Amino acid sequence: MLTSCPRCQATFPCPPEPSPSVPLSFVLGGGGAGGAATPGRPAATAVGGADSSEQELLRLRVTMLRLQASGWYHEGLTWWQADALLAGCSPGTFLLRDSADPRFLLSLSAQTHNGPTSVRLHYTDGYFRMDAEPSLVERMPLFECVVRLVEHYIALTGRSEVRRDPVWLDSATGQMHAYIDLRKPLYRTDKFPTLQHLARLAVNKLPQHSLPTSALPRTLRQYLAEYPYVH
């Protein structure tokens, strides 16, 4: 069966599923466990199912609305189509897509110095995290929103002093594939962010308190609050 790349319309033979998404590992720097602090996790009571089903559905709905507004959520994209889109991009370019594995909602695909790769995103008890080796699950930071998760790893990429670096693993060999490097999103060409959303991103990038939002109309304050991120 053939299908086409959404960017260039070239056709490709449909490869077998599932996608070769990989778990994460960590490389400890020369200082061992004394490196930069690992991001925290919510308290056990918050993760253990305290939210009602209505609250969880609302959280998922808000997350999906934010992803759809972002412009870099490629809904319906397969892993091999994601690889094709990222193949000509610079390292650090990424996109979010639906996971081919029915156990997961989403996967993050990124271009590395060794080529495109993907990692699945877990959603459990109202929180998202990156897939990881079993021994590392308890150390993985949790996030209520996928966009917040992505921004965390973008910020981690920019912290050159951090020596405890999460890495992609090669699922076939178990060897390190590349350090996680998330720098810029790959926007959809058919659903590019609106001018209003791009203006919101510009506002969100301003230093805190530099814009007196309390003086803005209520509808504008609400619009800014719906997407409090910079990517």
Helices and strands as residue ranges (DSSP letters): E 2-4, E 11-13, E 24-27, G 32-34, H 44-47, H 53-70, E 73-74, H 79-86, E 93-98, E 106-112, E 115-124, E 127-130, G 134-139, H 146-157, E 165-169, E 176-179, E 184-185, H 195-204, G 213-215, H 218-225
